[in-house]
Amino acid sequence: MKKRILSMFLLAIPMLTFAQEKGLDQQIDKAFGDATGWFVNLIFYQIPFTDTISIYWVLFPLVFGALYFTVYFKFINFRGFFTSINIVRGKYDDLEERQNHKVEISKSKFTDEEDNPDTIRIEGHEGEVSHFQALTAALSATVGLGNIAGVAIAVSIGGAGATFWMIIAGFLGMASKFVECTLGVKYRDIESDGTVYGGPMYYLTKGLKNKTLGKILAGLFAIFVIGGSFGGGNMFQVNQAFQLVESITTPVGGVSILHGKGWLFGLVMATLVGIVIIGGIKKIAKVTDKIVPFMVAIYVAASLFVIFANYTMIGDAFLQIFNGAFSPEGIAGGAVGVLVQGFRRACFSNEAGIGSASIAHSAVKTKFAASEGMVALLEPFIDTVVVCTMTALVLIITGNVAAENASLNDAQAILLTSGAFESAISWFPYVLTVAVVLFAFSSMISWSYYGFQGWVFLFGRSKKMEYTYKIIFCIFVVIGAAASLGSVIGFSDAMVFAMMVPNMIGLIILAPKVKEELNKYMAAIKSRTEA
């Protein structure tokens, strides 16, 4: 298998070099864009709101769905916050042991296991990873370039006030994550060897009463998640990481030693990604539970340094955020424009309601589905409320919120953020470059797992299908770093947000099932406290 992967990489390199020299990638990109443009335009269709403001229609189900879940579950995103932290800390791990004990007692009443077909075999906790590992695996797919570059674009277009609405959207998104990740655990499949298969594909097919509708929605989701994994979760990540590395290695007035060598950077990244993803979710979780806390801690620490180094401006920064949220005269069309930018970037960053995170969380070791839903609600808090807010404060305090930056793309916006940090920490752009490469790497390995789950749902759980997907994924890493395939990445981004359609339908219909699971888990916690 390793020889096959190496030979495919070696065949890909001269093709990519030729593509770069002859502009073949641009020709392919144009042809692909012409063929798929209708789908991209459909998913990212913008509804005109005023003369200057248009709103992506995909924001409506994401935002209103999150608001609905917040109310339906009685503000679980706030009242369950500290319980979630305690679950990650392991405070309620003994509940799992009690649950195992209860099931064993129920089985002991039968002399023959076949007499009680409803019982299950208990061999420790079902699942493959811990609560903390599941959280970091999901976080690694969302904490990344969107938190750095996306925030820079949001505050450039919408001003400081966009930060306020990002925070609000982050809090609301916690409820959506709770619902989808609870369902991911409740309806997962566990093989005899302990391998877990979960996510929207399974709760749509097993949870919905209308089985035909469930199969159609699950099939659509699987197709979308595969496409999203190759583009937004792979090519986009490595492409942006390479651009920043090339920029940081470019001398003043000179040319980077990596110029034209994107394929080499991609080959190194593909090798590292391949080594990790061959081992499955356990190997991925072992990597992410080390990388994610490290990179988030480094980024937040640097942000705090910049903020406190300018401590006299902190009060003014928060005043700008609050005032800008409600009275942003002349900025991006007023209050609605600021709100839209904040909500847009928050939704694009934390992916709450998309369904992707439930795939990672479904692999957790637990008997209580709601316990992992509670853990998952921490994800938008860390991703959006903490990391995005830190980025915004750095940009506001250093004055990098000028409207002329509004037209920047993500690659240029990340350099804007880098410059903001450099104004306080001269050497930080190098640290940020390392952080971005780690962000990209961790996003790729987690998205490979998401795409793999969609792949095996459609094509079967054989080793042949598994390695076919993983080889294709690694090849796309090299292509993403070497080629300019904007339309391909745009199409895959559209597929990521298309995942929301089948997923949100399922979440709304199955919300009562989630409430049952939540009540069961909270009752177990209450009985533990009273014991």
Secondary structure, DSSP 8 states (H G I E B T S, - for coil): -HHHHHHHHHHHHHHHHHHHHHTHHHHHHHHHHHHHHHHHHHHT-EEE-SSS-EEETTHHHHHHHHHHHHHHTTSHHHHTHHHHHHHHHTTTHHHHHHHHHHHHHHHHT-SSGGG-TT----SSSSSSB-HHHHHHHHHHHHSSHIIIIIHHHHHHHH-THHHHHHHHHHHHHHHHHHHHHHHHHHT-EE-TTS-EE-SHHHHHHHH-S-HHHHHHHHHHHHHHHHHHHHIIIIIHHHHHHHHHHHHHT--TTS--TTTT-HHHHHHHHHHHHHHHHTTHHHHHHHHHHHHHHHHHHHHHHHHHHHHHHTGGGHHHHHHHHHHHHH--TTSTTSHHHHHHHHHHHHHHHH-TTTSHHHHHHTTB--S-HHHHHHHHTHHHIIIIIIIIHHHHHHHHHTT---GGGTT--HHHHHHHHHHHHHTT-TTHHHHHHHHHHHHHHHHHHHHHHHHHHHHHHHH-S-HHHHHHHHHHHHHHHHHHHHS--HHHHHHHHHHHHHTHHHHHHHHHHHHHHHHHHHHHHHHHHHHHHH-
